Amino acid sequence: MDYKDSGVDIDAGNEVVQRIRALAKRTFTPGVLSDIGSFGGLFALSPSAVREPVLVASADGVGTKLRVAFMTGIHDTIGRDLVNHCVNDILVQGARPLFFLDYLATGRLEPDVAVQIVEGLASACRDNGCALLGGETAEMPGFYADGEYDVAGFIVGVVDRARVIDGRTIRAGDRLIGIPSSGLHTNGYSLARRIAFELADLAVDDVVPELGGTIGEALLVPHRSYLRLIEPLLETGRIKGMAHITGGGITDNLPRVLPEGCQSVIERGSWRVPPIFQWLQRQGGVPEEDMLRTFNMGIGLIVVCAPEHAAQVMDDLARSGEAGSREIGTIEDGRRGVSYR
């Protein structure tokens, strides 16, 4: 036997590296000092970028949304999901992304699928102005079924120490500005898949008229990046805190940026809940509390600001292209957490 007989195709791995090298190079920024294929990626911080640089790092995956990609055969959206999710995670602390690394593991490497995934990664990296600096592709026979894979992303960004957004100045009376999501983003898919494909007994290519297309298309809408929208506001000093609404919904994510003694009160009817969430709740008979703790319910990012700045923040967002932001609640004295009314 040789290595290929055991399930690992080195030639396929080399083919993938060659095909993705050009994709990655298109994302390179002036700070990149190495090429794809090096043992480590080299990145030089510009000495004039910020006065006192603080690096901000994060890692994440896309969960069982991958299963929908397997079912549809559409793989490029997964790459965009991964990058945008990680970008948002460091953005809430005021950081701009510098570079991104990915990890792709599969049982049998299919070069065309791997390239689709990296095409999505590279496209999102270009959109967010960060370099796809490197990554790892692991062929692991016996760990994954044919046609399946897992992906993870790792991002590093930078923020001036004086501009770190950490929520410490949040006070009672502050306002909560909700910014729309593009759909489920990358969370709640274990429940969403069970509702769509078991309870509703749909196939991925079945059309759901109220969703404007197939259920597969509705579930694969990419996770939105908020970088370009929020970036112009970072230097204004008006943002006291931000929360990226991911797994756990508003209920579990907003408290992560609140100081002790501050409670957030969400006005439940202050924004329009998109049809995908209404459909899932109705089809699955999901209690309201569980919906709010599983899905983002149409709010992908929350900005906390002083009451006198709320109107200006929404005007700034509108100038950046987001006309759908809404004031969705306030901060009150109380135990750190979220209440709805």
Stockholm file with secondary structure:
# STOCKHOLM 1.0

chainA/1-341         MDYKDSGVDIDAGNEVVQRIRALAKRTFTPGVLSDIGSFGGLFALSPSAVREPVLVASADGVGTKLRVAFMTGIHDTIGRDLVNHCVNDILVQGARPLFFLDYLATGRLEPDVAVQIVEGLASACRDNGCALLGGETAEMPGFYADGEYDVAGFIVGVVDRARVIDGRTIRAGDRLIGIPSSGLHTNGYSLARRIAFELADLAVDDVVPELGGTIGEALLVPHRSYLRLIEPLLETGRIKGMAHITGGGITDNLPRVLPEGCQSVIERGSWRVPPIFQWLQRQGGVPEEDMLRTFNMGIGLIVVCAPEHAAQVMDDLARSGEAGSREIGTIEDGRRGVSYR
#=GR chainA/1-341 SS CCTTTTTCCHHHHHHHHHHHHHHHHTTCCTTBCSCTTSSSCCBCCCTTSCSSEEEEEEEEECTTHHHHHHHHTCCHHHHHHHHHHHHHHHHTTTCEEEEEEEEEEESSCCHHHHHHHHHHHHHHHHHHTCEEEEEEEEECBTTBCTTCEEEEEEEEEEEEGGGCCCSTTCCTTCEEEEEECSSSTTSCHHHHHHIIIIISCCCTTCEEGGGTEEHHHHHTCCCCCCHHHHGGGTTTTCCCEEEECCTTHHHHHGGGGCCTTEEEEECTTSSCCCHHHHHHHHHHTCCHHHHHHHSCTTEEEEEEECGGGHHHHHHHHHHTTCCCCEEEEEEEESSSEEEEC
#=GC SS_cons         CCTTTTTCCHHHHHHHHHHHHHHHHTTCCTTBCSCTTSSSCCBCCCTTSCSSEEEEEEEEECTTHHHHHHHHTCCHHHHHHHHHHHHHHHHTTTCEEEEEEEEEEESSCCHHHHHHHHHHHHHHHHHHTCEEEEEEEEECBTTBCTTCEEEEEEEEEEEEGGGCCCSTTCCTTCEEEEEECSSSTTSCHHHHHHIIIIISCCCTTCEEGGGTEEHHHHHTCCCCCCHHHHGGGTTTTCCCEEEECCTTHHHHHGGGGCCTTEEEEECTTSSCCCHHHHHHHHHHTCCHHHHHHHSCTTEEEEEEECGGGHHHHHHHHHHTTCCCCEEEEEEEESSSEEEEC
//
